[in-house]
Amino acid sequence: MTSHVAIRGPIDRADLPGLFARVCALLESAGPGDVLCDVENVTADAVVVDALARLQLAARRRGCRILLRGASRELRELVAFMGLAEVLTVSAEAGEAARTAGTGCRSPGRT
């Protein structure tokens, strides 16, 4: 089963506990599977990468996997620079969205 979540920016460190709680609630209700995480509208910075890494860890603990959708080139490069490219992966569908203007995920459960 694939779930969807959208993260909107900018994200401050103070936003992380609330974001984490909302996404963990989605993960609990969705059960095992992939979660497409729309990051099209976030700024590429260390706080965003930290948030995504924490969400990936929480997802893996629940038998899920976070796949980035709509990641900008800058965000993908920062993820790679921080050594997390194999942890924070861009899905095939997400990769296509990142190369084009793409439409963001607008489904219920977005954050």
C-alpha positions as CSV (number, residue, x, y, z in Angstrom):
1,M,0.0,0.0,0.0
2,T,1.3,3.5,-0.9
3,S,0.5,6.5,1.2
4,H,1.1,10.1,0.5
5,V,2.3,13.0,2.6
6,A,3.3,16.5,1.5
7,I,5.8,18.6,3.4
8,R,5.5,22.3,2.9
9,G,8.3,24.7,3.8
10,P,10.0,26.5,5.2
11,I,10.7,24.2,8.1
12,D,12.2,25.3,11.3
13,R,13.7,23.1,14.0
14,A,10.8,23.9,16.2
15,D,8.5,22.4,13.6
16,L,10.2,19.0,13.7
17,P,8.3,17.4,16.7
18,G,4.9,18.2,15.2
19,L,5.9,17.1,11.7
20,F,7.3,13.9,13.2
21,A,4.1,13.2,15.2
22,R,1.8,13.7,12.2
23,V,3.8,11.5,9.8
24,C,4.2,8.8,12.5
25,A,0.4,8.8,12.9
26,L,0.0,8.4,9.2
27,L,2.6,5.5,9.2
28,E,0.7,3.8,12.1
29,S,-2.6,4.0,10.3
30,A,-1.3,3.0,6.8
31,G,0.6,-0.1,7.8
32,P,3.6,-1.5,6.0
33,G,4.4,0.0,2.5
34,D,5.8,3.0,0.8
35,V,5.1,6.6,1.6
36,L,5.5,9.1,-1.2
37,C,6.7,12.3,0.4
38,D,6.1,15.4,-1.7
39,V,9.0,17.7,-1.0
40,E,8.5,20.0,-4.0
41,N,7.8,23.0,-1.9
42,V,10.6,22.8,0.7
43,T,13.9,24.7,0.8
44,A,17.0,22.6,0.5
45,D,18.7,23.0,3.9
46,A,20.1,20.9,6.7
47,V,16.8,21.1,8.8
48,V,14.8,19.6,5.9
49,V,17.4,16.8,5.4
50,D,17.4,16.2,9.2
51,A,13.6,16.0,9.2
52,L,13.6,13.6,6.2
53,A,16.2,11.3,7.7
54,R,14.3,11.1,11.0
55,L,11.1,10.3,9.1
56,Q,12.9,7.6,7.2
57,L,14.1,6.1,10.4
58,A,10.6,6.1,11.9
59,A,9.2,4.6,8.7
60,R,11.7,1.8,8.6
61,R,10.9,0.9,12.2
62,R,7.3,0.5,11.1
63,G,8.1,-1.6,8.0
64,C,7.7,1.3,5.7
65,R,9.9,3.3,3.4
66,I,9.8,7.1,2.6
67,L,10.3,7.9,-1.1
68,L,10.9,11.5,-2.0
69,R,8.7,13.0,-4.7
70,G,9.4,16.4,-6.4
71,A,12.9,16.8,-4.8
72,S,14.7,19.8,-6.3
73,R,18.2,19.3,-7.7
74,E,19.5,21.3,-4.8
75,L,17.8,19.0,-2.2
76,R,19.1,15.9,-4.0
77,E,22.6,17.3,-4.0
78,L,22.5,18.3,-0.3
79,V,21.2,14.8,0.6
80,A,24.1,13.3,-1.4
81,F,26.6,15.7,0.2
82,M,25.4,14.7,3.6
83,G,25.9,11.0,2.7
84,L,22.2,10.1,2.8
85,A,21.5,9.4,-0.8
86,E,21.0,5.7,-0.2
87,V,18.8,6.4,2.8
88,L,16.6,9.2,1.3
89,T,15.8,7.8,-2.1
90,V,13.8,9.4,-4.9
91,S,11.2,7.1,-6.3
92,A,11.0,6.4,-10.0
93,E,7.7,8.3,-10.1
94,A,9.3,11.0,-7.9
95,G,12.3,11.3,-10.0
96,E,10.2,12.1,-13.0
97,A,8.4,14.7,-11.1
98,A,11.7,16.3,-10.1
99,R,12.8,16.5,-13.7
100,T,9.6,18.2,-14.9
101,A,7.4,20.8,-13.4
102,G,5.3,17.9,-11.9
103,T,2.2,18.2,-9.8
104,G,2.6,17.8,-6.1
105,C,0.7,15.3,-4.0
106,R,-2.5,16.8,-2.9
107,S,-4.1,13.9,-1.1
108,P,-5.6,13.7,2.4
109,G,-3.0,13.1,5.1
110,R,-0.6,15.8,3.8
111,T,1.5,17.6,6.4
